[in-house]
Amino acid sequence: MTARKSGSRLETEIERCRSEAQWDKIPELVRQLSAKLISNDDLGELLQGECKLQTYLKENPIKQGASPRGPRPKLLEVRKHLTAALDRGNLKADYLQEASLLMGKLCYVEGEYRDALGHYSRVTMEEMQLVGAPVYRLSMIAEAYATKGLCLEKVPAASPSLSNKNTGSPSSNRSTTDREQDIITCYEKSGDIALLYLQEAEKALSAGIQNRSPKPGPTAQDQELGYFLETGLQRAHVIHFKNGNLTHGVGRFREILRAVETRTTQNLRMTIARQLAEILLRGMCEQSYWSPVEDPPTVSPLDDPTRQGHTLSKNYSLSRRPRVYSGENLFCPQENTEEALLLLLISESMANRDAVLSRIPEHNNDRIISLQSASVVYDLLTIALGRRGQYEMLSECLERAMKFAFEEFHLWYQLALSLMAAGRSARAVKVLKECIRLKPDDPTIPLLAVKLCIGPLHWLDEGECFAKMVIDMGEKAAEFRAKGYLAIGLVYSLKATDASLRSMQEDYQRKALGAFQRAQSLSPTDHLAAFYLALQLAVSRQIPEALGYVRQALQLQGDDVHSLHLLALLLSAQKHYHDGLNIIEMALSEYPENFNLLYTKVKLESMCRGPEEALLTCKHMLQIWKSFYNLTNPSDSGRGSSLLDRAIADRRQINAMTLPDFSDPETGSVHATSIAASRVEQALSEVASSLQSSAPKHGPLHPWMTLAQIWLHAAEVYISMSKPAEATACTQEASNLFPTSHNVLYMRGQIAELRGNIDEAKRWYEEALSINPTHVKTMQRLGLILHQLQRYSLSEKVLRDAVQVNSTAHDVWNSLGEVLQAQGNAAAATECFLTALELEASSPILPFTIIPRAL
Amino acid sequence: MLAMDQGVVEEWLSEFKTLPDSAVSTYAASLKEKGSLVPAIYKVIRENYSDLLEPVCHQLFEFYRSGEPQLQRFTLQFLPELLWSLLSVSAARDPHNSGCIEALLLGIYNLEIVDKDGQSKVLSFTVPSLSKPSVYHEPSAIGSIALTEGALANHGLSRVVYSGPHLQRETFTAQNRFEVLTFLLLCYNGALSYMTCNSLQSLCQFSSRVCICGYPRQQMRRYKGISTRLTVTSEFLVQLITGIHYALCNGEVELGSKALDDVLYRAQLELFPEALLVGNAIRSSLHGAALKSNNKEGARSIQVEITPTSSRISRNAVTSLSIRGHRWKRHDAVDLGSPDELMDISEVDEGVWPGVVGPDMTPPTITISNSITTLNLGAKAMKKCRLGGRNSKDKETSPLTTGRAASENTEHAVKRLTLTSSQSVPKAGALTSLTRTASAVFSRSFEHVAGSNAPPSTNHNTCEAALYSCSLQEEGYLSPAPNHTQRSPSISVHLGSDL
């Protein structure tokens, strides 16, 4: 530093310091400069003036919204330097312009807006070269435009002499418009040049760092924009939005965002990206959208209609513009949600990077700031992705928000809901637990958890805990109290189905009934309470009472599919098959694609109208299946997008499909084991399908399960018609889909029996049981075969096990009676026969439990 | 209905019929000037029994069919009112008088679900990805993007269908009603910017009524109309919320916030996660923004201000960015640096596993931990997994282990039928603790819970083919005790509870 620098080197050093805003080094450099040549004195004055002005502004920054405070003694010195530089007129043209611009800035700081404008009009700023200009000068020009805009806004419009166009038009309205246009042009130019300056500055800096390594380089991140550049970058769009001119505001936002980012603009970009996303989501729609590379529409509903008469247009050009993102295959959004998402992902990555992790009290404020800016972004992401049904992606995004989430209820809750919507139930329950901890008074949260526990998870013990939480809230839970009882009733009802001991089953059934009754009395207008009460009564074979409540449910909600289904089953239990079929047909007119109803229809038809009719229904089901699922275009296999995927998210369809699919067509009781078996089935068939190419494509299994189920129903009808060949063909179709399904194996066993191959049938039944050890229907058939083979005690054992699993299966009781009779145990046999008889009298055509139970 | 209104509507009805095709677009533009027409049509729709309803519906459908965007929007503006009319009539179980409205709505639906060539329309959009350059960013500037399962699976842009293809519908049934209505609302939301205040207000009122009728809140809102509960679906509510959000931000603050409240109330009662999610987000994002009810016609309340560009976060706070370069102590390491370290850790693993599980550890257990770690960790951890996989295979091939495993398997098979749930508890516990230890070694991140969500497909896909037989055994002996999955997250991996 002490060595004297040669002229050009000194000049580059000065240029560098000015570009990097190292004002403290200027006085020393000026001293060296003036020591060289006398003509440099004017330059020295200019530099000193600039340096003092900038230092002053650094120490006394102007705040947004506050006016500058008038003359200050320190500024007098600046004025003296600059006047000296300007007056002598020895400066080169470039420097002279710089001096004028600085003078204008000084006047603005002192509050002399007219004087400032006077200085600016002396320099034709439009002609100042941007190409090849030193970096600092770009900043100076940008600031000058911003300052000019500020001055124009301050000086009343009534003085046209100061407008640099000097039109003096007679129509004052017209001149206001012109003036507004001038102001905006100033700011827009300022903003563009500012972006260019920042890009150039960063380039120079990185080049500088590479060239001279050991020098204590300036702390790069210290660079701040300052009042003038900040105004220049933002004021234009602020005015556009204030005037209700959304089209231009959006256009301006996009211009700023398309410019290649610099370190200094990161925060600005984050804010603007978020604001633009907000506008896209709150103020635009698909039809009023135009893409960032298109011209905006000339007439847009987005703009304030009262001002639409005079659209402000962009009417300037710059010799050099900031660099924009370019290259091949750039993604350009074509839709408002796409653009909003892109912007939000960018803001999210920045907000995430700024997450304050330390929890010491000193950083409390920082943490709140980082949390706020992030949660706004996550809320907007939720809105955008929710609209498009992309819950899976949303849950991944919200998971990233977890670093902000310590003790933040909103973020936890949103994550839980998104996991739930994305079908990630187990994780959702875990997160809901944390939500409950943070907000123990909200009954919705435990109810959401019960919903998952009862539904996809089948975690009944946990479900019971959650439901009890709601009930324990008592009166506080208000309208949710009834829902709490409903939930616990469902838990007990499902537990009763699962229980392997009869006493347990009865205990749970009693508890379930009590809970449903409570729910029904608390909320007599809720059809669900009446319906589940009816269903529970039906399961415990109190048919007349159940009929009463199901009618009540139907009065409250006339077209509820499950109530109608239950009504039909209840009628079939009373052996009014024709009435039941009528009800089913009525229900099908409202729910023509409900497979659950159709299964029952097949059963009732083969009972009342013969198997041919039933076969027609099976065919119809296949047609529905095809039209329902074949619509999906395989090429659109984006995640979570196809109709098949969406079918999973659709609660209505889950209700209609999951449970009956893998409950048995015969015994129907959905046991925990049979659920596990069906999971094994899923896993196995996935392996199988990955091995053999003929198997169905990968993807969600529900539609394929439904298809298999239809084939099995058809096979059953054929068996009842004693047509083993056709039945085998149908079973084969199902087997292609799910080769290891116990239902398929059971059906093969029946066909073998039909053909008289007792040994083969036995083998199939044993295989079916090895997959699902509690499949009652198989146990009954196996028991019968063992009976035929005269292995009485083993047969008795199997049948007793079957009765343990499902105590209401009358045919099992009957078979058990026969076995006992064959063993000579007449007394026990009689008892069994009586039980069978009694149960048969109230037995529906399909078990009541094929009706899904869900919250 | 006043005679004057009737006159206006009748004039409108006759006018369009005589219009030559060439004049349609000028006619469309002139509709805005007819100030009394729109309120008169609203009246016709509200008074269900008016004789004019049928010709009005017919004409609205003709407008929509014309394909002229302005005429289509003219029809769309009545959509909320028409939907309410349809739903309230069907709830009152009065089959009359909604026939023409049904026909109009089904007509619009059937027109909208096909494209110009009559093919089923599929509405799709591109999910942007930060890993692909765009007009707004360069991937390199974003820095490292978390290597989550989803991020890896969707490296690059993916096109996603959000609506369609839809089936043509001839009639409304209970099953398809909300599917059709949801799609119609989607069309309405696509033209929100063109909707008048009247229409937005009608949307808000419609939303409130649909959600509260028949519930205790109906008294609070003092709405006297039908009092039966109307069924809704979550998707339908999400579409309603989208419209309400627009109304809220564009002048209808009071009605809009009331409607949002009511929809959220219903979503809570119905336990609809989707509607709750979006509704909560809107409520929270508008919480800070002061919404001004502008009395000026059509005024938008979107405002921006100049914001400071410097970071508001103090420099000495520990942030995700500042922590990125930090190196952790080795046993916490997620990011395994050199191959040496990799070996070290796998040795530690070898030490830990048998110790925790006890001597009767069988190969299948290794499969589990592998699949879990694959999900949680990045590429380096995958390498590690392959290492573990090889270990387990080695074990399998050693005669002693295989023999023991085989005998155990038969034991399990024998036990299977008789095994009660309580007997399998210790097994489940052991597996959990194994998984915990294993994943704790890899990372202390709380994500290890995430492993429990692994769908079975991933399990199978990530494992080597040789291990399939093992996983079958697991499932075989675990199946009698599925209730325990709740306490042992690792087990739900095999059972795939999350499908």
Contacts between the chains, C-beta under 8 A, distances in Angstrom:
chain1	res1	chain2	res2	distance
A	64	B	306	5.0
A	64	B	308	7.4
A	221	B	315	8.0
A	224	B	309	7.5
A	224	B	310	5.0
A	225	B	309	5.1
A	225	B	310	7.4
A	230	B	306	6.6
A	230	B	308	7.1
A	230	B	309	5.6
A	231	B	306	6.6
A	233	B	309	7.5
A	234	B	306	4.5
A	234	B	307	7.3
A	235	B	306	6.5
A	237	B	304	6.6
A	238	B	304	5.8
A	238	B	305	6.3
A	238	B	306	5.8
A	241	B	302	6.3
A	241	B	303	6.1
A	241	B	304	5.2
A	242	B	303	7.3
A	244	B	299	7.0
A	244	B	300	6.3
A	246	B	300	6.9
A	246	B	302	7.0
A	249	B	304	7.5
A	257	B	136	5.0
A	258	B	135	5.5
A	258	B	136	6.4
A	260	B	138	7.4
A	261	B	137	7.5
A	261	B	141	6.1
A	264	B	309	7.1
A	265	B	309	7.2
A	267	B	308	7.9
A	267	B	309	5.0
A	267	B	310	6.5
A	267	B	311	5.5
A	268	B	307	7.8
A	268	B	309	4.4
A	271	B	307	5.1
A	271	B	309	7.8
A	273	B	136	7.3
A	275	B	304	5.3
A	278	B	285	8.0
A	278	B	302	7.5
A	279	B	302	5.8
A	281	B	245	7.5
A	282	B	245	6.6
A	282	B	246	6.6
A	282	B	249	3.9
A	282	B	250	7.6
A	282	B	302	6.4
A	283	B	193	7.4
A	283	B	246	7.6
A	283	B	249	6.3
A	283	B	250	6.6
A	283	B	300	6.0
A	283	B	302	5.2
A	284	B	193	6.1
A	285	B	189	6.4
A	285	B	190	5.6
A	285	B	191	6.0
A	285	B	192	4.0
A	285	B	193	4.8
A	285	B	194	7.8
A	285	B	246	7.2
A	286	B	189	7.8
A	286	B	190	4.0
A	286	B	191	7.6
A	287	B	69	7.6
A	287	B	190	5.5
A	287	B	191	4.8
A	287	B	193	6.7
A	287	B	194	6.6
A	288	B	193	3.8
A	288	B	194	7.0
A	292	B	135	5.5
A	293	B	135	7.0
A	300	B	193	7.9
A	301	B	193	4.4
A	301	B	194	5.1
A	302	B	193	6.0
A	302	B	300	7.8
A	304	B	298	7.0
A	304	B	299	7.3
A	304	B	300	7.5
A	305	B	298	5.8
A	324	B	135	7.7
A	325	B	133	6.7
A	325	B	134	7.1
A	325	B	135	5.6
A	325	B	136	6.7
A	325	B	137	6.9
A	325	B	138	6.2
A	327	B	133	5.9
A	329	B	132	7.7
A	329	B	133	7.4
A	330	B	133	5.5
A	330	B	134	5.9
A	330	B	135	5.5
A	331	B	126	7.5
A	331	B	128	6.1
A	331	B	129	7.9
A	331	B	132	5.3
A	331	B	133	6.8
A	331	B	134	3.9
A	331	B	135	7.1
A	331	B	157	6.2
A	332	B	134	6.9
A	332	B	135	5.0
A	333	B	126	7.7
A	333	B	128	6.9
A	333	B	134	7.7
A	333	B	135	7.8
A	334	B	125	7.9
A	334	B	126	7.3
A	335	B	125	5.3
A	337	B	125	5.9
A	338	B	125	5.4
A	338	B	126	5.6
A	338	B	127	8.0
A	338	B	128	6.1
A	341	B	127	6.9
A	341	B	128	5.3
A	342	B	128	3.8
A	342	B	134	5.8
A	342	B	136	6.2
A	342	B	137	7.9
A	343	B	136	6.7
A	345	B	128	6.2
A	345	B	129	7.8
A	345	B	130	5.4
A	346	B	130	7.0
A	346	B	136	6.2
A	346	B	137	5.3
A	346	B	142	7.4
A	349	B	130	6.2
A	349	B	142	5.0
A	349	B	143	7.3
A	349	B	145	7.4
A	352	B	320	6.0
A	353	B	143	6.9
A	353	B	319	6.9
A	353	B	320	5.3
A	353	B	321	4.4
A	354	B	311	7.1
A	354	B	313	5.6
A	354	B	319	5.4
A	354	B	320	7.2
A	354	B	321	6.7
A	355	B	319	5.8
A	355	B	320	4.5
A	356	B	313	6.2
A	356	B	317	4.8
A	356	B	318	6.9
A	356	B	319	5.4
A	357	B	318	4.8
A	357	B	319	6.3
A	357	B	320	6.5
A	357	B	323	6.2
A	358	B	317	5.9
A	358	B	318	4.0
A	363	B	314	7.2
A	363	B	317	4.5
A	363	B	318	7.8
A	365	B	314	8.0
A	366	B	312	7.8
A	366	B	313	4.7
A	366	B	314	5.3
A	366	B	317	4.5
A	367	B	317	7.6
A	369	B	312	5.0
A	369	B	313	5.9
A	370	B	313	5.8
A	370	B	319	7.2
A	372	B	288	7.7
A	375	B	284	7.1
A	376	B	285	6.0
A	376	B	288	7.5
A	378	B	281	7.8
A	379	B	281	4.1
A	379	B	282	7.5
A	379	B	284	5.2
A	379	B	285	3.9
A	380	B	281	7.5
A	380	B	285	6.1
A	382	B	277	5.9
A	382	B	278	6.3
A	382	B	280	7.8
A	382	B	281	3.7
A	383	B	245	6.9
A	383	B	278	6.0
A	383	B	281	5.2
A	383	B	282	6.1
A	383	B	285	7.1
A	386	B	238	6.0
A	386	B	274	6.5
A	386	B	277	5.7
A	386	B	278	3.7
A	386	B	281	7.1
A	387	B	238	6.9
A	387	B	242	5.4
A	387	B	278	7.2
A	388	B	125	6.4
A	388	B	160	7.2
A	388	B	162	4.5
A	389	B	162	5.4
A	389	B	235	7.4
A	389	B	238	7.8
A	389	B	274	7.7
A	390	B	127	6.9
A	390	B	160	6.5
A	390	B	162	7.5
A	391	B	274	6.9
A	391	B	277	7.7
A	392	B	150	7.2
A	393	B	127	6.5
A	393	B	150	6.7
A	393	B	154	7.9
A	394	B	277	7.7
A	396	B	148	5.9
A	396	B	150	4.4
A	396	B	151	7.6
A	399	B	148	7.7
A	400	B	146	6.6
A	403	B	320	6.6
A	410	B	280	7.2
A	410	B	284	5.8
A	413	B	280	6.9
A	414	B	277	6.2
A	414	B	280	6.3
A	414	B	281	6.7
A	417	B	273	4.4
A	417	B	274	7.8
A	417	B	276	5.4
A	417	B	277	4.2
A	417	B	280	7.4
A	418	B	273	7.7
A	418	B	277	5.8
A	420	B	273	4.0
A	421	B	273	4.5
A	421	B	274	4.8
A	421	B	277	6.1
A	423	B	498	6.8
A	423	B	499	7.7
A	424	B	453	5.4
A	424	B	498	5.7
A	425	B	497	7.1
A	425	B	498	5.7
A	426	B	452	5.6
A	426	B	453	5.6
A	426	B	489	7.2
A	426	B	492	5.7
A	426	B	497	5.6
A	426	B	498	5.4
A	427	B	449	7.3
A	427	B	450	6.7
A	427	B	452	7.1
A	427	B	453	4.8
A	427	B	498	7.8
A	430	B	449	6.3
A	444	B	268	4.7
A	444	B	271	7.2
A	444	B	276	7.8
A	447	B	271	5.7
A	448	B	271	5.5
A	448	B	273	6.8
A	451	B	271	5.1
A	456	B	497	7.1
A	456	B	498	7.1
A	456	B	499	7.7
A	457	B	486	7.8
A	457	B	497	5.6
A	458	B	482	7.5
A	458	B	497	7.6
A	459	B	483	7.8
A	459	B	485	7.3
A	459	B	486	4.4
A	460	B	483	7.4
A	461	B	483	7.0
A	461	B	486	6.4
A	462	B	486	5.2
A	479	B	215	7.5
A	479	B	216	6.1
A	479	B	269	6.6
A	480	B	268	7.8
A	480	B	269	7.5
A	483	B	269	7.2
A	525	B	214	6.3
A	525	B	229	7.1
A	527	B	229	7.5
A	556	B	228	7.7
A	556	B	229	7.2
A	557	B	229	6.9
A	557	B	231	7.1
A	558	B	93	6.3
A	559	B	174	4.0
A	559	B	231	7.9
A	560	B	231	7.9
A	561	B	174	7.1
A	561	B	175	7.6
A	589	B	173	7.0
A	590	B	173	4.9
A	590	B	174	3.9
A	590	B	175	6.3
A	591	B	173	6.7
A	591	B	174	6.1
A	591	B	175	4.2
A	592	B	173	6.3
A	592	B	175	6.7
A	593	B	175	6.1
A	594	B	175	6.6
A	627	B	167	6.8
A	631	B	120	6.7
A	631	B	165	4.7
A	631	B	167	7.0
A	632	B	165	7.4
A	633	B	122	6.5
A	633	B	165	7.0
A	636	B	122	6.4
A	636	B	124	6.5
A	636	B	159	6.8
A	636	B	161	4.8
A	638	B	124	7.4
A	638	B	127	7.6
A	638	B	158	4.9
A	638	B	159	5.4
A	638	B	160	4.0
A	638	B	161	6.3
A	639	B	153	7.2
A	639	B	154	6.9
A	639	B	158	6.7
A	639	B	160	7.1
A	640	B	160	7.2
A	641	B	124	7.3
A	641	B	159	8.0
A	641	B	160	4.3
A	641	B	161	4.1
A	641	B	162	7.0
A	642	B	161	6.5
A	643	B	165	7.3
A	648	B	499	7.8
A	650	B	235	7.9
A	651	B	233	7.7
A	651	B	234	6.9
A	652	B	233	6.8
A	672	B	482	5.3
A	672	B	483	6.2
A	673	B	479	6.8
A	673	B	480	7.0
A	673	B	482	7.4
A	675	B	482	6.8
A	676	B	479	4.3
A	676	B	480	7.9
A	676	B	482	4.4
A	676	B	495	6.3
A	677	B	479	6.9
A	679	B	456	7.4
A	679	B	475	7.8
A	679	B	495	4.9
A	679	B	496	5.3
A	679	B	497	7.6
A	679	B	499	7.9
A	680	B	475	5.1
A	680	B	476	8.0
A	680	B	479	6.4
A	682	B	456	6.8
A	682	B	496	6.4
A	682	B	499	6.8
A	683	B	456	4.5
A	683	B	459	7.9
A	683	B	460	6.9
A	683	B	471	7.8
A	683	B	475	6.7
A	683	B	494	7.5
A	683	B	496	6.3
A	684	B	472	7.6
A	686	B	456	6.9
A	686	B	457	5.6
A	686	B	460	6.4
A	687	B	460	5.8
A	687	B	468	6.1
A	690	B	460	7.5
A	690	B	461	7.9
A	698	B	457	7.7
A	700	B	499	7.8
A	701	B	499	7.2
A	773	B	416	7.3
A	773	B	417	5.6
A	773	B	480	7.7
A	855	B	271	6.3
